[in-house]
Amino acid sequence: MSELEELRLKVRQLEDELQVCKQRERELESLLEQYSELIKAELQTYDDFMGELGTSRVIDPVSRVFSKDHFSKFLVYFHQKAFEEGTSYGVVLIKLRNYSELQDHLKEEGLKRLLMKFGKILKEVVRVPMDAVGRVADDAFAVVLTEIQEEVMNSIVSRIRDKLEPLKAEFKGVDFDIRSTHYPESQTTVEEFLSDFSNSK
């Protein structure tokens, strides 16, 4: 092989290597952009969450637990933090059955009393301030149990059921469903879990 051919071969090799380097550079730039967007979104979520603290928007005015909007922001922030730190936690959902019938039967004042008692009982059962209670829909409440093993979560779910049970006798027609899931073992995202349960009858 002549020197000229060798030189041409080296030039082609260098051109190929240059193309590979340019491709890697584009991939790195894309990854940096994605990372930057994730950080911005995380900071925005944190700002939204922290910005509401100390205001009336944090609390549901009827049940006196976290409002739906604030609880949703808290859950997104907490889920991300728990995922990053490898922390286990549980989510418990409690849904009132036949809510529209309850509204008709209990009327406004009776329904308010029921929701206040629901919120009060849930706050008494959990480990405030470690855990959080929120109203995630008109007819549903959620509890986040932080840094908890699944067996302990299951015992708290039983305690919640036992404490809420007397409300069935106090408020005629009241019944409820309770479901729970534990992370990181759960294969369902928090959003799917909340949505599936909230949409169930």
N, C-alpha and C positions, 0 to 999 in steps of 0.2 A: 504494500500500500504506500502510495507516494505521500510526501509531507502535506501536499495540498489536500488530498483526500482525508488524511488524518485530521487536518485543521477543520475541514468541512464537517466531519463527524463530531468533533468536539463542539463546534458551533451549534449543531443540531441538538446535541445533548444538553448544552447550556440553555438553549431556547426552551427545550422540554422542561428542564428544571425551573426555569423562570416562570413558565405557565403554571406549574404545580405550586410554586411559591405565591403567585398572584391569586390562584384559586384558594389557597389556605388563608391568604390575607382577607379575601372577600368573606370566607366562612367565619373568620375571627371577628371581622367588623359586624357581621350579622348577629353573632352570639353576643357581642358587646351591646348592640342595640337592644336585643331581647332582654338582656340582663338589666340594662338601664330602665326599660319600660316596666319590668317587674319591680325594681326598687322604687320607681315613682309610684306605682300602684300600691305597693305596701306602705309607703310613707303617707299616701293620700288616705288609705284606710285607717292608719294610725291617727292622722290628723282629724279625720271625721269622728273617730271614736273618742279621742281625747277632747275634742272641741265641744262635745255635748256635755261632758261631765260638769256637774254643778248647775245644770239648767233643768227646767221642767220637762224638756223633751226626752230625758232619760227614763222617766217613770210613766207607766200606764196610769192614768188618773183614776181608774175604777179599781183595779186589782192591786195597785201599789207595788207591782213588780216592774222589772225593766220593760220598757215599751218595745213594740215589735221592731221598729227601725233601729233602736239602739242595740237591742239584743242581737239582731242580725249582724250589725257591724262588729259587736263584741265577738260573736261566734267566728266570723271570718278571720279576725285578728288573732283570736286565741287558737284556732285550728292551725293557722300558719306557724305560729310560735311553737305549738306543741309538736308539730311535724318536724320543725328544724331542730328542736331539742330532744326529740325522741320520747316525749312525755306521754304517758297513757292517760286517757280520760274517758268519761262516759257521757252520753246524752240520753235523757229520759224525756219522753213526750207524753203528755196527758191530754186527752181530747174528750170534751163533753159530747155525749151522744144526743142526737135529735135537738140540736141547738134552737132551731126555729120554733119547735114546739115548746121548748122551755121558755123562750121569749114570750110566747102567747100565754102560757100557763102562769109563769111567775110575775109577769108584768115588769116594768122598768125597775121599781124599787127592790123587788124580790131578787131579780137577776143581779143587780148591783151587790146586794148582800151576799149572794152566792159567790160571785167572782172575788169579792173582798176576802171571804173566808178561804177560798181556794188559794189565793195568793199568800195569805197569812200562814196557812198550814204548810205550804211548800217551803216558805222561808224558814219556818221553825224546824223542819225536818233536815234541811241541808246544813252544811258547815259554812255559814256566812262568816267572813267575806271570801273564803276560798272558792266556794261554789256560787253559781249565778242562776237566778230564776227570771224567766221572761214570759211575756204573753206574746205568742207568735201568730195568733189569729184570734178572731172573736171567740172561737170555741176551743182554743188549744193553748196549753202552756208547755214550756220546755225548761229543763233543768240541766245545767252543765256541771258535772262532778269532776273536779280537777284532780290530777295526780292520784288516781284511784285504780285499784285492781278490779277485775271483772267480778270476782266473788263478793267483794265488799259492795260494789255497785248493785249487785242483785239483792243484797240484804237491804240496801237503802230503798230500792224499788218496792220491796215488800212492805217496808215501813211507810212509804208514801201511800200505798194502796190501803193499808190498815188505818192510817190517819184520815184519809179522805172518805172512807166507807161510811162513817156516821152522817155525812152530808146527804146520803140517800134517804135517810129517815127524816132528816130535818127539812129537806126541800123535796117535795113530792115530784116524782118523775125524773129525778136526777140520776144519771148513770154516766160512766166514763170508761174509756179504754186507756191502757198504759202500755207503751212499748219502750224498749231501750236498746241501745247499741254501744259497743265499746271500741275505742280506737287505741292503737293502730290496727287491731285485728279485723275490724269490720271491712268488708269489701264494698260497702255502700258509702258514697260521699255524704257529708253532712247535709248538703243541699238536697240530694235525692231522698235522704231519710226524712227530712222535714217536709218535703213536697209530697212524697207518697202518703205520709201519715195525715197531713193536712187535707189532702184531697180524698181520703177514704171517708166512707159514710159512717 
